[in-house]
């Protein structure tokens, strides 16, 4: 199957969290994969399709470097 075909299957699937779960599972694989992995393997094509369809992952802000900053009083 091609990446667009896999993406179409994901888009038509009943489970809305499926793409997010697949994308999360693919994250560590992407970091170790070579450049051709997404084109050579079915696993890579499924991960590419999931990445294209998944909403962006917004990391939690890290406020630890700022310490405890008091709030400004309301006027």
Secondary structure, DSSP 8 states (H G I E B T S, - for coil): --HHHHHHHHHH-S-TTHHHHHHHHHHHHHHH--TTHHHH-HHHHHHHHHHHHS---------GGG---------
